[in-house]
Amino acid sequence: MPHLVMEYSNSVEERLNIPGLLEDLHQVALDSQLFDVPSVKSRAVRCYHWLVGESADSIDFIHITFSLLEGRSEEQKAWLSTQLMTLLAASAGQVESLTVDIRDMDKGTFQRRAQ
């Protein structure tokens, strides 16, 4: 049940192909063989308002949050984080702040409704 959420500053969209980048990041998850392919979900969220230190909104960013059900090893999560960052740096290296955060979702509290 992994969820890849790519948040990005609105000015990034002027310089990058956001749908293409999202597809490439999604493919990294699919190719990882860590997940059931039909369960991988990815989405992009454009941010219009953000603050970074005293630089306010003058710093562009892309932040990836990758949430997955607990059970993967630290090594698997570190490998996935590295793969995502490698692609992000190669595709969006001109963006000042690039970050990736892998998070475990608690199996006991995660709920899903599918039709």
C-alpha positions in Angstrom: 0.0 0.0 0.0 2.8 2.5 -0.7 2.0 6.1 -1.3 4.5 8.4 -3.0 3.6 12.1 -2.6 5.8 14.7 -4.4 5.3 18.2 -3.0 6.9 21.0 -4.9 7.0 24.8 -5.0 4.9 26.3 -7.7 7.9 27.9 -9.5 9.4 24.5 -10.1 6.6 23.7 -12.5 7.9 26.4 -14.8 11.2 24.6 -15.3 10.4 20.9 -15.0 8.0 18.4 -16.5 6.2 17.5 -13.3 4.0 14.8 -14.8 7.1 13.2 -16.4 9.1 13.4 -13.1 6.2 11.8 -11.2 6.0 9.0 -13.7 9.7 8.4 -13.4 9.6 8.3 -9.6 6.5 6.0 -9.7 8.5 3.7 -12.0 11.3 3.5 -9.4 8.8 2.2 -6.9 7.4 -0.3 -9.4 10.8 -1.5 -10.4 12.0 -1.9 -6.8 10.2 -5.2 -6.4 9.4 -4.2 -2.8 5.6 -3.8 -3.5 2.7 -5.4 -5.2 2.6 -3.3 -8.4 -1.1 -2.5 -8.5 -0.9 -1.1 -4.9 1.6 1.6 -5.7 0.0 5.1 -5.7 1.8 8.3 -6.6 0.6 11.9 -6.7 2.0 15.4 -7.0 1.0 18.4 -4.9 1.8 21.9 -6.0 2.5 24.3 -3.1 1.7 27.9 -3.5 2.7 29.1 -0.1 5.8 28.0 1.9 8.5 29.4 4.1 12.1 28.3 4.5 14.1 29.9 7.2 14.6 33.6 6.6 14.6 33.1 2.9 10.8 32.8 2.9 9.5 31.5 -0.4 12.6 32.3 -2.5 13.9 28.7 -2.2 12.5 26.2 -4.6 11.9 22.7 -3.3 10.7 19.2 -4.1 10.0 16.9 -1.2 9.1 13.2 -1.6 7.2 11.5 1.2 7.0 7.8 0.6 4.7 6.0 3.0 4.6 2.2 3.2 3.2 -0.4 5.5 5.7 -1.4 8.1 7.7 -4.6 7.5 10.5 -3.5 5.2 14.0 -3.7 6.5 16.1 -0.5 7.1 18.3 -1.6 4.3 15.4 -1.8 1.8 14.1 1.6 2.9 17.5 3.1 2.6 18.0 1.6 -0.8 14.6 3.0 -2.0 15.4 6.4 -0.6 18.7 6.4 -2.5 17.1 5.4 -5.7 14.5 8.1 -5.4 17.0 10.8 -4.6 19.4 9.7 -7.4 16.6 10.1 -9.9 15.4 13.4 -8.3 18.9 14.9 -8.4 19.5 13.8 -12.0 16.1 15.2 -13.2 15.7 18.2 -10.9 19.3 19.1 -9.9 18.6 22.8 -10.5 16.0 22.9 -7.7 17.7 24.2 -4.5 16.1 21.8 -2.0 15.5 18.2 -2.7 14.5 15.8 0.1 13.1 12.3 0.4 11.4 10.8 3.5 10.5 7.1 3.8 7.8 6.5 6.5 6.3 3.4 7.9 2.5 3.2 8.3 1.2 1.3 11.2 -0.5 -1.9 10.0 -2.8 -1.8 13.1 -4.2 1.6 12.3 -4.1 1.8 8.6 -7.4 1.4 6.9 -8.3 0.9 3.3 -11.6 0.8 1.4 -11.3 -0.4 -2.2 -14.0 -1.3 -4.7 
